[in-house]
Amino acid sequence: MNAALEKVRAKVASQKTALPALYGDIDFDLMPERFTDDPKASVAPRLRELDPGKVALIKAYTLLGDVVADAYAALMPRYGFRPLVQMLTKACDEGVAALPDAPPELAAFIADMEATPAWVDMDLVREGQRLDRNAAANLGPFAIRGAFIATFMNKYAALPMALTGTLSNDTAARRVNETATFFTTTLLPGSLERHGAGFKAAAMVRLMHSMVRFNALKRSDRWDVGVYGIPIPQVDQMPAGLIPIFLMSYKIVGQGRKTFTADERARVELARYRCFLLGLPEDLLADTPQGVVDTMNARSGTLRAGFDDATCGELVRATLNAYLPPDERPENRLFDKVERRFSKVFFLRNFMNGDVAAARRMGVEIGPRDFMMFGVVALLVTSQLLAYRLARNVPGVSDLADARLVAKLKRQLARYGHAEFTSDAETYRPAPGAAARAA
């Protein structure tokens, strides 16, 4: 562990010399306010026994961005953000060789994503995709808003989203749909192969995160490194990629089991590979139930609690008020009403431990009609999940059922719309002289 920890610390320190224009002014020896050694001051005060080794890793990764993607995003003053997106898109579709004048930072970015680790079992990844298609097709459209709201519960982790303009209803809707698009795309057959749509979506999300880092550090007057640290550090990407695996692992540990079943292992492998494509290191991607629980608990137990209504509250309200369907047709308006009610209770049950008062303090008002609608939709969704789960075990029916799920996911993608996966500097409020310094 000590050797691994020293390697991480060296990588963190290397950001200063590798990207001096972005990280040259940052003192990586100082820990930002967001990190706390006292679990009682964290977002999870009930966590008392944290794995010291995991805590040390979390502390180190709190200051790590994404070296290769950040280097590419740092070219924005020279190329502009749209040309960077266009070059990355072509490199994903046709390879870097299709761009004779491609900057070396793009080649390094793509090469990093192509360097699939030895621990990845792509057959397991494909099986994980097949297994996860059921929940994504039948539960995903109703749960995505609630899961998205959960990312706004802490001011230290939520500020990057506020800086990207997500405080408006229209932008919030786009971000929710982009998130749904990413995860849905990565479940389609072949999508995570080198030239697949999921691989490209991961590259775009990774670039968007790096654009946020660049714009927050160089063009925003609200970002204080001493308080917030590095924008979207590696540890803040874990929840989005691993929450379903964490919830599953938590139940497994509670049952006294120490290993995953074959199906569970496939789902874990999918999540780990998807996180790798997004730039997360293997150190944060545990492959045992207890390892997953310990890593996620270490992150929660060291993230300082803090709810800023001007940031967190506004993000929650904007997301709740956002209209997600593509148009105002009657069936879409009906879905919007049903989905909003379900999402609120889904958020309450999965991320607020059922505490209605705490949810209300965050701006999530939940009443009897919401619970009633949740019950009705949950019954319908559960029956669909069970039917497809049973169909998987019937020869001749399994492939037909999977084909129906794939078709359903493709229809959902059409509803979500085209995902931009970008962070335009125009949405940031620059500090005096920041734009000049960035150029």
Salt bridges, closest charged atoms under 4 A:
GLU6 OE2 - ARG9 NH1 2.95
ASP66 OD2 - ARG206 NE 2.56
ASP70 OD1 - ARG213 NH1 2.80
ASP93 OD1 - LYS200 NZ 3.12
ASP112 OD2 - ARG206 NH2 2.61
GLU114 OE2 - ARG194 NE 2.69
ASP123 OD1 - ARG126 NH1 2.83
GLU127 OE2 - ARG392 NH2 2.86
ASP132 OD1 - ARG267 NE 2.83
GLU178 OE2 - ARG174 NH1 3.14
GLU178 OE1 - ARG175 NH1 2.97
GLU193 OE2 - ARG126 NE 2.98
ASP236 OD2 - ARG34 NH1 2.81
ASP236 OD1 - ARG299 NH2 2.73
ASP263 OD2 - ARG392 NH1 3.74
GLU264 OE2 - ARG257 NH2 2.94
GLU269 OE1 - ARG265 NH1 2.99
GLU269 OE1 - ARG272 NH1 3.69
ASP309 OD2 - ARG317 NH2 2.89
GLU314 OE2 - ARG317 NH2 2.95
ASP327 OD1 - ARG329 NE 3.17
GLU331 OE2 - ARG329 NH1 3.55
ASP336 OD1 - ARG145 NH2 3.50
ASP336 OD2 - ARG340 NE 2.74
GLU339 OE1 - ARG145 NH2 2.74
GLU365 OE1 - ARG360 NE 3.34
ASP370 OD1 - ARG341 NH1 2.94
ASP370 OD2 - LYS344 NZ 3.33
ASP399 OD1 - ARG130 NH2 2.95
ASP402 OD2 - ARG130 NH1 3.31
ASP402 OD1 - ARG133 NE 2.93
